[in-house]
Structure formats: C-alpha cells, structure tokens
Amino acid sequence: MKYLYLIRHAKSSWSDPSLSDFDRPLNKRGKRDLPVMGQRMVAYEPKPELIISSPAKRALRTARGIGRALGFRKQEIVLNEELYTFSPEGFLEVIRGTPDVIQVLALVGHNHGLTECAEMLSGDSLGNVPTCGIVLISFNQPSWHMVVSGGGSLVLFDYPKRQQAKS
C-alpha cells in the first residue's frame, strides 16, 4: 500500500510586482495558516516518510513549515524542479520516480497541476484544492511506478477554512 499527500503551498503575496513568480513569498494569511495545517498533519496517519517540494519560495516555505511540525529537518526536504509546474504531468513524473522503499510520500506544489493530479489519481471531483490544502490518496500498489489515473482512493481532503466552517 502506498500513500500520497498532495499539499498546495500556503497563500502567497502579490504585493511586490517586481518579484518573479518563483520568488513570491507567503503573505500574512499564508503565514497564519501554515502552522495550523502543520499541526493537523501531526494528527494524520500515516506520517510522510519523504517530503518533496517545488523549489519556488512559497512552496519551499510551506514544505519546511509542514516538515518542521512533523519533525523533519529543513535539509531533509527534497527539492524537485518538476513540481514547479501547473499541470499534473510533473507531479506524476515525481510520483512514479519515487523509490519503492518509501510507503508514504508528500509532495508540495502549485495549482492547477496539484488539483488536477489529485482528481486524476483519485477519480474524485475536488473542484479546487485551496492554498495550504492537503489531499491524501491511497494506492493498493506495491510500486510508485504503477500509480495510474483513477487508481487511488481519496482518504482525506483538508484545508484551512474547513475547520472554521464547522465551528
């Protein structure tokens, strides 16, 4: 059994138009939501064994925040350019290239690729994974290389405003 967390980066800032998309930092809401979602990740099972992130500033900051909550050191977060994508193909390439010794993988990246990947793999319609949203999909497969469209089952879909709506 394999488990995949897909985590969308926390809300980013557009306040400095001179910054490239790659260099955009988190905004106030993103900085507020990140520790909340990190603490929620602590409660989820199973725990990620490996976190791979887009190297874009907002994604890396999100990966490090989630990782810190889970006990990862920042040096343990793996960066992969394929996750700085806005289509699902980059995600699939990283997933299928993951060593099979890893049972629980977490990828931190960007929309629309992240939402499309989650929907494609789970077969569920999520609409949109909000910023700092977390999707967990399980696969009844022994190898990441065998992960295919519709081959997974949605286990969890959480995002910052979800708990606020229940309160």
DSSP file (Angstrom, degrees, kcal/mol; ACC not computed):
  #  RESIDUE AA STRUCTURE BP1 BP2  ACC     N-H-->O    O-->H-N    N-H-->O    O-->H-N    TCO  KAPPA ALPHA  PHI   PSI    X-CA   Y-CA   Z-CA
    1    1 A M              0   0    0      0, 0.0     2,-0.4     0, 0.0   139,-0.2   0.000 360.0 360.0 360.0 134.9    0.0    0.0    0.0
    2    2 A K  E     -A  139   0A   0    137,-2.7   137,-3.0   141,-0.1     2,-0.4  -0.914 360.0-158.0-118.1 146.7    1.3    3.5   -0.9
    3    3 A Y  E     -Ab 138 104A   0    100,-2.8   102,-2.7    -2,-0.4     2,-0.5  -0.988   4.7-165.3-127.4 135.7    0.0    6.8    0.4
    4    4 A L  E     -Ab 137 105A   0    133,-3.0   133,-2.6    -2,-0.4     2,-0.5  -0.975   5.3-162.5-125.7 121.2    0.4   10.2   -1.3
    5    5 A Y  E     -Ab 136 106A   0    100,-3.4   102,-2.9    -2,-0.5     2,-0.5  -0.889   5.7-165.2 -95.0 128.8   -0.1   13.6    0.3
    6    6 A L  E     -Ab 135 107A   0    129,-2.8   129,-2.4    -2,-0.5     2,-0.5  -0.979  11.1-173.4-112.0 119.4   -0.5   16.4   -2.1
    7    7 A I  E     -Ab 134 108A   0    100,-3.1   102,-2.3    -2,-0.5     2,-0.3  -0.955  15.1-145.9-120.8 121.9   -0.1   19.8   -0.4
    8    8 A R  E     - b   0 109A   0    125,-2.3   124,-0.7    -2,-0.5   102,-0.2  -0.677  34.7-101.3 -83.9 139.7   -0.7   23.1   -2.1
    9    9 A H        -     0   0    0    100,-2.2   123,-1.4    -2,-0.3   124,-0.3  -0.142  43.7 -97.2 -55.6 153.8    1.6   25.9   -1.0
   10   10 A A        -     0   0    0     48,-0.5    20,-0.1   121,-0.3   122,-0.1  -0.200  61.7 -62.6 -67.7 166.3    0.2   28.4    1.6
   11   11 A K        -     0   0    0    120,-0.1    16,-2.1    15,-0.1    19,-0.3  -0.235  60.3-147.2 -57.3 131.0   -1.2   31.7    0.3
   12   12 A S  B     -F   26   0B   0     14,-0.3     2,-0.3    -3,-0.1    14,-0.3  -0.614  10.9-110.1-104.4 162.8    1.4   33.8   -1.4
   13   13 A S        -     0   0    0     12,-2.9     3,-0.1    -2,-0.2    45,-0.1  -0.697  22.4-179.8 -93.8 139.4    1.9   37.5   -1.6
   14   14 A W        +     0   0    0     -2,-0.3    -1,-0.1     1,-0.1     5,-0.0   0.128  55.2 109.6-113.8  14.5    1.4   39.6   -4.8
   15   15 A S  S    S+     0   0    0      1,-0.2    -1,-0.1     2,-0.1     9,-0.0   0.726  71.5  55.3 -70.2 -22.3    2.4   42.9   -3.0
   16   16 A D    >   -     0   0    0      1,-0.1     3,-1.9    -3,-0.1    -1,-0.2  -0.849  63.0-174.5-113.9  96.2    5.8   43.3   -4.8
   17   17 A P  T 3  S+     0   0    0      0, 0.0    -1,-0.1     0, 0.0    -2,-0.1   0.631  79.6  69.2 -66.0 -12.0    5.2   43.2   -8.6
   18   18 A S  T 3  S+     0   0    0      2,-0.1     2,-0.2     0, 0.0    -2,-0.0   0.668  81.3  93.7 -79.6 -14.7    8.9   43.3   -9.3
   19   19 A L  S <  S-     0   0    0     -3,-1.9     5,-0.1     1,-0.1     2,-0.1  -0.523  79.4-120.8 -77.7 143.3    9.3   39.7   -7.9
   20   20 A S    >   -     0   0    0     -2,-0.2     3,-0.7     1,-0.1     4,-0.4  -0.374  28.9-106.9 -72.0 161.5    9.2   36.8  -10.3
   21   21 A D  G >  S+     0   0    0      1,-0.2     3,-1.2     2,-0.2    -1,-0.1   0.896 121.5  56.8 -54.7 -41.4    6.5   34.2   -9.7
   22   22 A F  G 3  S+     0   0    0      1,-0.2    35,-2.2    34,-0.1    36,-0.3   0.816 108.1  47.0 -60.0 -33.5    9.2   31.8   -8.5
   23   23 A D  G <  S+     0   0    0     -3,-0.7    -1,-0.2    33,-0.2    -2,-0.2   0.347  76.8 128.1 -97.1   5.1   10.3   34.3   -5.7
   24   24 A R    <   -     0   0    0     -3,-1.2    34,-0.7    -4,-0.4   -10,-0.1  -0.445  47.4-148.2 -66.5 131.0    6.9   35.2   -4.3
   25   25 A P        -     0   0    0      0, 0.0   -12,-2.9     0, 0.0     2,-0.2  -0.246  27.4 -81.9 -86.8 179.5    6.8   34.8   -0.5
   26   26 A L  B     -F   12   0B   0    -14,-0.3   -14,-0.3    31,-0.1     2,-0.1  -0.542  43.7-136.0 -76.5 149.3    3.9   33.8    1.7
   27   27 A N     >  -     0   0    0    -16,-2.1     4,-2.5    -2,-0.2     5,-0.2  -0.339  36.7 -83.6 -94.5-174.7    1.5   36.6    2.7
   28   28 A K  H  > S+     0   0    0      1,-0.2     4,-1.7     2,-0.2     5,-0.1   0.909 130.2  47.6 -58.6 -45.7    0.1   37.2    6.2
   29   29 A R  H  > S+     0   0    0      1,-0.2     4,-3.0     2,-0.2    -1,-0.2   0.909 111.0  51.8 -63.8 -41.1   -2.7   34.6    5.7
   30   30 A G  H  > S+     0   0    0    -19,-0.3     4,-2.1     1,-0.2    -2,-0.2   0.913 109.7  49.0 -60.8 -43.0   -0.3   32.0    4.4
   31   31 A K  H  < S+     0   0    0     -4,-2.5    -1,-0.2     1,-0.2    -2,-0.2   0.813 114.4  46.8 -65.9 -30.0    2.0   32.6    7.4
   32   32 A R  H  X S+     0   0    0     -4,-1.7     4,-0.8    -5,-0.2    -2,-0.2   0.901 114.6  45.0 -76.6 -43.2   -1.1   32.2    9.7
   33   33 A D  H  X S+     0   0    0     -4,-3.0     4,-2.5     1,-0.2     5,-0.3   0.822  99.2  71.5 -71.9 -31.9   -2.5   29.1    8.0
   34   34 A L  H  X S+     0   0    0     -4,-2.1     4,-2.3     1,-0.2    -1,-0.2   0.908  99.0  43.2 -58.1 -50.5    0.8   27.2    7.7
   35   35 A P  H  > S+     0   0    0      0, 0.0     4,-2.1     0, 0.0    -1,-0.2   0.859 113.1  54.9 -65.8 -30.9    1.3   26.3   11.4
   36   36 A V  H  X S+     0   0    0     -4,-0.8     4,-1.7     2,-0.2    -2,-0.2   0.946 112.2  41.9 -63.0 -48.2   -2.4   25.4   11.7
   37   37 A M  H  X S+     0   0    0     -4,-2.5     4,-2.2     1,-0.2    -1,-0.2   0.831 110.6  57.8 -70.9 -31.3   -2.1   22.9    8.8
   38   38 A G  H  X S+     0   0    0     -4,-2.3     4,-1.3    -5,-0.3    -1,-0.2   0.916 107.0  48.3 -61.2 -42.6    1.2   21.6   10.1
   39   39 A Q  H  X S+     0   0    0     -4,-2.1     4,-0.9     1,-0.2    -2,-0.2   0.860 109.1  52.9 -67.7 -34.7   -0.4   20.7   13.4
   40   40 A R  H >X S+     0   0    0     -4,-1.7     4,-0.9     1,-0.2     3,-0.9   0.905 104.4  56.4 -64.6 -39.2   -3.3   19.0   11.6
   41   41 A M  H >< S+     0   0    0     -4,-2.2     3,-0.6     1,-0.3    -1,-0.2   0.848  98.2  62.1 -60.2 -33.8   -0.7   17.0    9.7
   42   42 A V  H 3< S+     0   0    0     -4,-1.3    -1,-0.3     1,-0.2    -2,-0.2   0.850 104.9  48.0 -59.7 -33.9    0.7   15.8   13.0
   43   43 A A  H << S+     0   0    0     -3,-0.9    -1,-0.2    -4,-0.9    -2,-0.2   0.687  94.0  95.8 -81.6 -18.8   -2.7   14.1   13.7
   44   44 A Y  S << S-     0   0    0     -4,-0.9    -3,-0.0    -3,-0.6     0, 0.0  -0.398  72.7-113.5 -75.7 149.2   -3.0   12.4   10.3
   45   45 A E  S    S+     0   0    0     -2,-0.1     2,-0.1     1,-0.1    -2,-0.0  -0.984  86.9  35.3-127.8 143.0   -2.0    8.8    9.7
   46   46 A P  S    S-     0   0    0      0, 0.0    -1,-0.1     0, 0.0    -2,-0.1   0.641  83.7-135.6 -80.4 164.9    0.2    7.6    8.2
   47   47 A K        -     0   0    0     -2,-0.1    57,-0.1     1,-0.1    -2,-0.1  -0.601  25.8-102.8 -84.0 142.0    3.0   10.1    8.5
   48   48 A P        -     0   0    0      0, 0.0    57,-0.2     0, 0.0     3,-0.1  -0.374  24.4-167.1 -62.7 140.4    5.1   11.1    5.4
   49   49 A E  S    S+     0   0    0     55,-2.9     2,-0.4     1,-0.3    56,-0.2   0.647  78.0  26.9 -95.2 -22.9    8.5    9.4    5.2
   50   50 A L  E     -c  105   0A   0     54,-1.2    56,-2.4     2,-0.0     2,-0.5  -0.999  63.7-160.5-144.5 135.1    9.6   11.8    2.5
   51   51 A I  E     -c  106   0A   0     25,-0.4    27,-2.5    -2,-0.4     2,-0.4  -0.982   9.9-174.4-117.8 124.4    8.7   15.4    1.6
   52   52 A I  E     -cd 107  78A   0     54,-2.9    56,-2.4    -2,-0.5     2,-0.3  -0.972  11.5-172.6-118.0 132.7    9.5   16.6   -1.9
   53   53 A S  E     -cd 108  79A   0     25,-3.2    27,-2.6    -2,-0.4    30,-0.2  -0.897  31.7-108.2-127.4 151.0    8.8   20.3   -2.8
   54   54 A S        -     0   0    0     54,-2.0    27,-0.2    -2,-0.3     9,-0.2  -0.490  35.7-127.8 -60.1 144.9    8.8   22.7   -5.6
   55   55 A P  S    S+     0   0    0      0, 0.0    -1,-0.1     0, 0.0    26,-0.1   0.540  71.3 120.8 -79.6  -4.0   11.8   24.9   -5.2
   56   56 A A  S  > S-     0   0    0      1,-0.1     4,-2.9     4,-0.1     3,-0.5  -0.327  76.5-115.6 -59.7 143.2    9.7   28.1   -5.5
   57   57 A K  H  > S+     0   0    0    -35,-2.2     4,-2.4     1,-0.2     5,-0.2   0.853 112.1  47.8 -51.7 -47.0    9.9   30.2   -2.4
   58   58 A R  H  > S+     0   0    0    -34,-0.7     4,-1.5   -36,-0.3   -48,-0.5   0.861 115.1  45.6 -67.8 -35.7    6.3   29.9   -1.3
   59   59 A A  H  > S+     0   0    0     -3,-0.5     4,-3.0     2,-0.2    -2,-0.2   0.914 113.0  49.2 -72.8 -43.3    6.2   26.1   -1.8
   60   60 A L  H  X S+     0   0    0     -4,-2.9     4,-2.7     1,-0.2     5,-0.2   0.913 110.2  50.9 -63.3 -42.1    9.6   25.6    0.0
   61   61 A R  H  X S+     0   0    0     -4,-2.4     4,-2.0    -5,-0.3    -1,-0.2   0.901 112.4  48.0 -61.1 -39.7    8.4   27.7    2.9
   62   62 A T  H  X S+     0   0    0     -4,-1.5     4,-2.7     2,-0.2     5,-0.3   0.936 111.3  49.6 -64.9 -47.0    5.2   25.6    3.1
   63   63 A A  H  X S+     0   0    0     -4,-3.0     4,-2.9     1,-0.2    -2,-0.2   0.905 112.0  48.2 -60.0 -42.3    7.2   22.3    2.9
   64   64 A R  H  X S+     0   0    0     -4,-2.7     4,-2.7     2,-0.2    -1,-0.2   0.883 111.5  50.2 -67.4 -37.6    9.5   23.4    5.7
   65   65 A G  H  X S+     0   0    0     -4,-2.0     4,-1.7    -5,-0.2    -2,-0.2   0.931 115.4  41.9 -65.5 -45.5    6.7   24.5    7.9
   66   66 A I  H  X S+     0   0    0     -4,-2.7     4,-1.5     2,-0.2    -2,-0.2   0.933 116.1  50.6 -64.5 -46.0    4.8   21.2    7.4
   67   67 A G  H  X>S+     0   0    0     -4,-2.9     5,-3.1    -5,-0.3     4,-0.6   0.896 106.4  54.2 -59.3 -42.6    8.1   19.3    7.8
   68   68 A R  H ><5S+     0   0    0     -4,-2.7     3,-1.1     1,-0.2    -1,-0.2   0.917 107.0  51.4 -59.1 -43.7    9.0   21.1   11.0
   69   69 A A  H 3<5S+     0   0    0     -4,-1.7    -1,-0.2     1,-0.3    -2,-0.2   0.836 112.4  47.2 -61.6 -32.2    5.7   20.1   12.5
   70   70 A L  H 3<5S-     0   0    0     -4,-1.5    -1,-0.3    -3,-0.2    -2,-0.2   0.443 123.6-102.3 -90.3  -1.0    6.4   16.5   11.6
   71   71 A G  T <<5S+     0   0    0     -3,-1.1     2,-0.3    -4,-0.6    -3,-0.2   0.594  72.5 143.1  91.6  11.3    9.9   16.5   12.9
   72   72 A F      < -     0   0    0     -5,-3.1    -1,-0.3    -6,-0.2     2,-0.3  -0.614  48.3-129.5 -80.0 142.8   11.8   16.9    9.6
   73   73 A R    >   -     0   0    0     -2,-0.3     3,-2.0     1,-0.1     4,-0.4  -0.654  26.0-114.5 -83.2 152.0   14.9   19.0    9.5
   74   74 A K  G >  S+     0   0    0      1,-0.3     3,-1.1    -2,-0.3    -1,-0.1   0.814 116.2  60.6 -60.8 -28.5   14.9   21.5    6.6
   75   75 A Q  G 3  S+     0   0    0      1,-0.2    -1,-0.3     3,-0.0    -3,-0.0   0.687  95.4  63.8 -70.1 -16.9   17.8   19.7    5.0
   76   76 A E  G <  S+     0   0    0     -3,-2.0     2,-0.5     2,-0.1   -25,-0.4   0.588  78.0  99.0 -84.0 -10.4   15.6   16.6    4.7
   77   77 A I  S <  S-     0   0    0     -3,-1.1     2,-0.4    -4,-0.4   -25,-0.2  -0.677  70.5-142.8 -78.0 123.8   13.1   18.3    2.4
   78   78 A V  E     -d   52   0A   0    -27,-2.5   -25,-3.2    -2,-0.5     2,-0.4  -0.733   7.8-145.0 -90.7 133.5   14.0   17.3   -1.2
   79   79 A L  E     -d   53   0A   0     -2,-0.4     2,-0.4   -27,-0.2   -25,-0.2  -0.808  17.9-179.8 -98.8 139.4   13.6   19.9   -3.9
   80   80 A N    >   -     0   0    0    -27,-2.6     3,-2.0    -2,-0.4     4,-0.2  -0.940  24.8-152.0-143.4 118.7   12.4   18.9   -7.4
   81   81 A E  G >  S+     0   0    0     -2,-0.4     3,-2.0     1,-0.3    -1,-0.1   0.761  92.7  73.4 -57.3 -28.0   12.0   21.3  -10.3
   82   82 A E  G 3  S+     0   0    0      1,-0.3    -1,-0.3     8,-0.1    11,-0.1   0.734  90.0  59.7 -62.2 -20.9    9.3   19.0  -11.8
   83   83 A L  G <  S+     0   0    0     -3,-2.0     2,-1.6     1,-0.2    27,-0.6   0.536  80.9  84.0 -86.7  -6.5    7.0   20.3   -9.0
   84   84 A Y  S <  S+     0   0    0     -3,-2.0     2,-0.3    -4,-0.2    -1,-0.2  -0.523  77.1 110.3 -88.6  67.4    7.3   23.9  -10.2
   85   85 A T        -     0   0    0     -2,-1.6    25,-0.5    25,-0.1    28,-0.2  -0.913  65.1-149.4-139.0 160.6    4.6   23.1  -12.7
   86   86 A F  S    S+     0   0    0     -2,-0.3    -3,-0.1    27,-0.1    -2,-0.0   0.064  80.4  69.3-121.6  21.4    1.0   24.0  -13.2
   87   87 A S  S >> S-     0   0    0     25,-0.1     3,-0.7    24,-0.1     4,-0.6  -0.937  85.7-116.7-134.8 158.1    0.0   20.7  -14.9
   88   88 A P  H 3> S+     0   0    0      0, 0.0     4,-2.4     0, 0.0     5,-0.2   0.678  98.6  79.9 -72.2 -16.5   -0.3   17.1  -13.4
   89   89 A E  H 3> S+     0   0    0      1,-0.2     4,-2.2     2,-0.2     5,-0.2   0.884  90.6  51.5 -61.3 -40.0    2.4   15.6  -15.6
   90   90 A G  H <> S+     0   0    0     -3,-0.7     4,-1.9     2,-0.2    -1,-0.2   0.902 110.3  49.7 -62.8 -40.5    5.3   16.9  -13.4
   91   91 A F  H  X S+     0   0    0     -4,-0.6     4,-2.8     1,-0.2    -2,-0.2   0.939 110.3  50.5 -61.8 -46.9    3.6   15.5  -10.3
   92   92 A L  H  X S+     0   0    0     -4,-2.4     4,-2.8     1,-0.2     5,-0.2   0.880 107.4  53.6 -60.7 -38.9    3.2   12.1  -12.0
   93   93 A E  H  X S+     0   0    0     -4,-2.2     4,-1.1     2,-0.2    -1,-0.2   0.922 112.1  44.3 -62.0 -43.6    6.8   12.1  -13.0
   94   94 A V  H  < S+     0   0    0     -4,-1.9     4,-0.3     2,-0.2     3,-0.3   0.925 114.4  49.5 -66.9 -44.4    8.0   12.7   -9.4
   95   95 A I  H >< S+     0   0    0     -4,-2.8     3,-1.6     1,-0.2    -2,-0.2   0.955 112.5  46.1 -58.6 -52.2    5.5   10.1   -8.0
   96   96 A R  H 3< S+     0   0    0     -4,-2.8    -1,-0.2     1,-0.3    -2,-0.2   0.699 110.7  54.7 -68.5 -18.8    6.5    7.4  -10.4
   97   97 A G  T 3< S+     0   0    0     -4,-1.1    -1,-0.3    -3,-0.3    -2,-0.2   0.410  81.3 114.4 -92.5   1.5   10.2    8.1   -9.8
   98   98 A T  S <  S-     0   0    0     -3,-1.6    46,-0.4    -4,-0.3    47,-0.2  -0.535  77.3-106.6 -74.9 135.2    9.9    7.7   -6.1
   99   99 A P    >   -     0   0    0      0, 0.0     3,-1.8     0, 0.0    -1,-0.1  -0.342  23.2-127.7 -60.6 140.1   11.9    4.7   -4.6
  100  100 A D  T 3  S+     0   0    0      1,-0.3    -2,-0.1    -3,-0.1    -3,-0.0   0.638 102.3  76.9 -68.8 -13.9    9.5    1.9   -3.6
  101  101 A V  T 3  S+     0   0    0      2,-0.0     2,-0.5    42,-0.0    -1,-0.3   0.772  81.1  83.7 -63.9 -24.1   11.1    1.8   -0.1
  102  102 A I    <   +     0   0    0     -3,-1.8     3,-0.1     1,-0.2    42,-0.1  -0.711  53.3 174.7 -81.7 122.7    9.0    4.9    0.6
  103  103 A Q  S    S+     0   0    0     -2,-0.5  -100,-2.8     1,-0.3     2,-0.5   0.753  70.3  41.3 -96.0 -31.0    5.5    4.0    1.6
  104  104 A V  E    S-b    3   0A   0   -102,-0.2   -55,-2.9   -57,-0.1   -54,-1.2  -0.959  70.8-178.5-128.2 113.9    4.2    7.5    2.4
  105  105 A L  E     -bc   4  50A   0   -102,-2.7  -100,-3.4    -2,-0.5     2,-0.4  -0.874  11.3-161.7-115.0 140.3    5.1   10.4    0.2
  106  106 A A  E     -bc   5  51A   0    -56,-2.4   -54,-2.9    -2,-0.4     2,-0.4  -0.991   6.2-169.2-122.2 128.9    4.3   14.1    0.5
  107  107 A L  E     -bc   6  52A   0   -102,-2.9  -100,-3.1    -2,-0.4     2,-0.5  -0.957   5.5-159.4-115.7 134.7    4.6   16.5   -2.5
  108  108 A V  E     +bc   7  53A   0    -56,-2.4   -54,-2.0    -2,-0.4     2,-0.2  -0.962  36.8 118.5-115.3 123.0    4.3   20.3   -2.1
  109  109 A G  E     -b    8   0A   0   -102,-2.3  -100,-2.2    -2,-0.5     2,-0.3  -0.671  48.8 -66.7-157.2-150.6    3.4   22.2   -5.2
  110  110 A H     >  -     0   0    0    -27,-0.6     4,-2.1   -25,-0.5     2,-0.2  -0.758  44.8 -80.2-124.7 157.3    1.1   24.5   -7.1
  111  111 A N  T  4 S+     0   0    0     -2,-0.3   -24,-0.1     2,-0.2    17,-0.0  -0.627  96.5  29.3 -87.8 156.3   -2.3   24.7   -8.7
  112  112 A H  T  > S+     0   0    0     -2,-0.2     4,-2.6   -26,-0.0     5,-0.2  -0.997 123.5  50.2 -87.5 -10.3   -3.8   23.9  -11.2
  113  113 A G  H  > S+     0   0    0      1,-0.2     4,-2.4   -28,-0.2    -2,-0.2   0.868 109.3  52.2 -59.0 -39.2   -1.5   20.9  -11.5
  114  114 A L  H  X S+     0   0    0     -4,-2.1     4,-2.5     2,-0.2    -1,-0.2   0.948 112.7  43.0 -66.8 -48.7   -1.9   19.8   -7.9
  115  115 A T  H  > S+     0   0    0      1,-0.2     4,-2.6     2,-0.2     5,-0.2   0.931 115.5  49.7 -62.2 -45.1   -5.8   19.8   -8.0
  116  116 A E  H  X S+     0   0    0     -4,-2.6     4,-2.6     1,-0.2    -1,-0.2   0.894 111.5  49.1 -61.6 -39.8   -5.8   18.1  -11.5
  117  117 A C  H  X S+     0   0    0     -4,-2.4     4,-2.8    -5,-0.2     5,-0.3   0.926 111.0  49.4 -64.7 -45.3   -3.4   15.4  -10.2
  118  118 A A  H  X S+     0   0    0     -4,-2.5     4,-2.1     1,-0.2     6,-0.4   0.915 115.1  44.1 -60.7 -44.0   -5.4   14.7   -7.1
  119  119 A E  H  X S+     0   0    0     -4,-2.6     4,-2.3     2,-0.2     5,-0.2   0.909 114.3  49.5 -68.1 -41.8   -8.6   14.4   -9.1
  120  120 A M  H  < S+     0   0    0     -4,-2.6    30,-2.6    -5,-0.2    -2,-0.2   0.928 116.0  41.2 -63.4 -46.6   -7.0   12.3  -11.8
  121  121 A L  H  < S+     0   0    0     -4,-2.8    31,-2.9    28,-0.3    -1,-0.2   0.871 124.2  35.9 -73.0 -36.6   -5.4    9.9   -9.4
  122  122 A S  H  < S-     0   0    0     -4,-2.1    32,-0.3    -5,-0.3    -2,-0.2   0.744  94.2-134.2 -88.2 -24.6   -8.4    9.6   -7.0
  123  123 A G     <  +     0   0    0     -4,-2.3     2,-0.3     1,-0.3    -3,-0.1   0.529  66.7 123.1  78.4   5.3  -11.2    9.8   -9.6
  124  124 A D        -     0   0    0     -6,-0.4     2,-0.8    -5,-0.2    -1,-0.3  -0.722  65.6-125.1 -99.8 150.0  -12.9   12.3   -7.3
  125  125 A S        +     0   0    0     -2,-0.3     3,-0.1     1,-0.2    -6,-0.0  -0.850  33.8 166.9 -94.2 111.7  -14.0   15.8   -8.2
  126  126 A L        -     0   0    0     -2,-0.8     2,-2.1   -11,-0.2    -1,-0.2   0.623  29.1-149.6 -98.6 -17.1  -12.5   18.2   -5.6
  127  127 A G  S    S-     0   0    0    -12,-0.1     2,-0.3     2,-0.1    -1,-0.1  -0.447  70.6  -8.0  81.1 -66.9  -13.2   21.4   -7.5
  128  128 A N        -     0   0    0     -2,-2.1    -3,-0.0    -3,-0.1   -17,-0.0  -0.911  58.9-135.1-162.3 131.4  -10.1   23.2   -6.2
  129  129 A V        -     0   0    0     -2,-0.3   -14,-0.1     4,-0.1     4,-0.1  -0.839  37.6-137.0 -87.0 112.8   -7.5   22.4   -3.5
  130  130 A P    >   -     0   0    0      0, 0.0     3,-2.3     0, 0.0  -122,-0.3  -0.141  36.5 -69.7 -65.6 165.8   -7.3   25.8   -1.7
  131  131 A T  T 3  S+     0   0    0      1,-0.3  -121,-0.3  -124,-0.1  -122,-0.2  -0.321 126.2  14.6 -56.6 138.4   -4.0   27.3   -0.6
  132  132 A C  T 3  S+     0   0    0   -123,-1.4    -1,-0.3  -124,-0.7  -122,-0.2   0.602  96.7 150.1  65.5  16.3   -2.4   25.2    2.2
  133  133 A G    <   -     0   0    0     -3,-2.3  -125,-2.3  -124,-0.3     2,-0.4  -0.447  34.1-150.2 -75.5 152.1   -4.9   22.4    1.3
  134  134 A I  E     -AE   7 158A   0     24,-3.5    24,-2.8  -127,-0.2     2,-0.4  -0.990  11.9-173.8-129.8 128.6   -3.9   18.8    1.9
  135  135 A V  E     -AE   6 157A   0   -129,-2.4  -129,-2.8    -2,-0.4     2,-0.5  -0.974   6.2-162.5-119.9 135.5   -5.1   15.8    0.0
  136  136 A L  E     -AE   5 156A   0     20,-2.5    19,-3.2    -2,-0.4    20,-1.6  -0.984  10.2-178.7-120.1 126.9   -4.3   12.2    1.0
  137  137 A I  E     -AE   4 154A   0   -133,-2.6  -133,-3.0    -2,-0.5     2,-0.3  -0.974  12.4-150.5-124.8 136.2   -4.7    9.4   -1.6
  138  138 A S  E     -AE   3 153A   0     15,-2.6    15,-2.4    -2,-0.4     2,-0.4  -0.818   6.5-162.0-106.0 149.5   -4.1    5.7   -1.0
  139  139 A F  E     -AE   2 152A   0   -137,-3.0  -137,-2.7    -2,-0.3     2,-1.7  -0.997  18.9-144.4-130.6 128.6   -3.0    3.2   -3.7
  140  140 A N        +     0   0    0     11,-0.6  -137,-0.0    -2,-0.4    -2,-0.0  -0.449  67.6 112.1 -88.0  63.0   -3.2   -0.5   -3.4
  141  141 A Q        -     0   0    0     -2,-1.7    -2,-0.1  -139,-0.1     3,-0.0  -0.962  65.1-144.3-135.2 147.8    0.0   -0.9   -5.3
  142  142 A P  S    S+     0   0    0      0, 0.0     2,-0.4     0, 0.0    -1,-0.1   0.624  86.8  47.8 -85.1 -12.7    3.5   -2.2   -4.3
  143  143 A S    >   -     0   0    0      1,-0.1     3,-1.2  -141,-0.1     4,-0.1  -0.982  66.4-143.1-135.5 139.0    5.3    0.3   -6.6
  144  144 A W  G >  S+     0   0    0     -2,-0.4     3,-1.7   -46,-0.4    -1,-0.1   0.804 103.9  67.3 -63.6 -28.9    5.0    4.1   -7.2
  145  145 A H  G 3  S+     0   0    0      1,-0.3    -1,-0.3   -47,-0.2   -49,-0.1   0.742  95.0  57.5 -63.7 -21.7    5.8    3.3  -10.8
  146  146 A M  G <  S+     0   0    0     -3,-1.2     2,-0.3     2,-0.1    -1,-0.3   0.421  74.7 122.4 -90.7  -0.1    2.4    1.5  -11.0
  147  147 A V    <   +     0   0    0     -3,-1.7     2,-0.3    -4,-0.1   -51,-0.1  -0.485  40.2 172.9 -67.8 126.0    0.3    4.6  -10.0
  148  148 A V    >   -     0   0    0     -2,-0.3     3,-2.3   -27,-0.1     4,-0.2  -0.873  40.4 -71.5-133.5 164.3   -2.2    5.3  -12.7
  149  149 A S  T 3  S+     0   0    0     -2,-0.3   -28,-0.3     1,-0.3   -29,-0.1  -0.313 120.4   7.6 -54.6 129.4   -5.1    7.6  -13.3
  150  150 A G  T 3  S+     0   0    0    -30,-2.6    -1,-0.3   -31,-0.1   -29,-0.2   0.487  98.1 113.8  75.5   3.2   -8.1    6.6  -11.2
  151  151 A G    <   +     0   0    0     -3,-2.3   -11,-0.6   -31,-0.1     2,-0.2   0.505  61.0  71.7 -86.1  -4.2   -6.0    4.0   -9.3
  152  152 A G  E     -E  139   0A   0    -31,-2.9     2,-0.4    -4,-0.2   -13,-0.2  -0.615  69.0-133.7-110.6 169.4   -6.2    5.7   -6.0
  153  153 A S  E     -E  138   0A   0    -15,-2.4   -15,-2.6    -2,-0.2     2,-0.4  -0.986  25.8-118.8-122.8 131.2   -8.8    6.3   -3.2
  154  154 A L  E     +E  137   0A   0     -2,-0.4   -17,-0.2   -32,-0.3     3,-0.1  -0.541  36.6 168.2 -69.0 123.9   -9.3    9.6   -1.6
  155  155 A V  E     +     0   0A   0    -19,-3.2     2,-0.3    -2,-0.4   -18,-0.2   0.761  62.8   5.0-103.0 -38.7   -8.6    9.3    2.1
  156  156 A L  E     -E  136   0A   0    -20,-1.6   -20,-2.5     2,-0.0    -1,-0.4  -0.999  46.2-176.8-153.1 142.6   -8.6   12.9    3.3
  157  157 A F  E     +E  135   0A   0     -2,-0.3     2,-0.3   -22,-0.2   -22,-0.2  -0.886  25.7 159.9-142.2 110.5   -9.2   16.4    1.9
  158  158 A D  E     +E  134   0A   0    -24,-2.8   -24,-3.5    -2,-0.3    -2,-0.0  -0.929  10.6 170.7-133.6 154.0   -8.5   19.2    4.4
  159  159 A Y    >>  -     0   0    0     -2,-0.3     3,-1.6   -26,-0.3     4,-0.6  -0.970  46.8 -93.3-158.8 161.7   -7.8   23.0    4.1
  160  160 A P  H 3> S+     0   0    0      0, 0.0     4,-0.7     0, 0.0     3,-0.5   0.840 119.5  45.3 -54.0 -44.2   -7.5   25.9    6.5
  161  161 A K  H 3> S+     0   0    0      1,-0.2     4,-2.0     2,-0.2     5,-0.2   0.603  92.0  84.4 -78.2  -9.3  -11.1   27.2    6.3
  162  162 A R  H <> S+     0   0    0     -3,-1.6     4,-0.9     1,-0.2    -1,-0.2   0.931  94.5  41.4 -59.5 -48.7  -12.6   23.7    6.7
  163  163 A Q  H >X S+     0   0    0     -4,-0.6     4,-1.3    -3,-0.5     3,-0.5   0.877 111.0  57.4 -67.1 -37.8  -12.4   23.7   10.5
  164  164 A Q  H 3< S+     0   0    0     -4,-0.7     3,-0.2     1,-0.2    -1,-0.2   0.870 102.9  54.8 -61.0 -36.0  -13.6   27.3   10.7
  165  165 A A  H 3< S+     0   0    0     -4,-2.0    -1,-0.2     1,-0.2    -2,-0.2   0.799 107.9  49.5 -68.7 -28.1  -16.7   26.4    8.8
  166  166 A K  H <<        0   0    0     -4,-0.9    -1,-0.2    -3,-0.5    -2,-0.2   0.727 360.0 360.0 -81.6 -23.2  -17.5   23.7   11.4
  167  167 A S     <        0   0    0     -4,-1.3    -1,-0.2    -3,-0.2    -2,-0.1   0.489 360.0 360.0 -70.0 360.0  -17.1   25.9   14.4
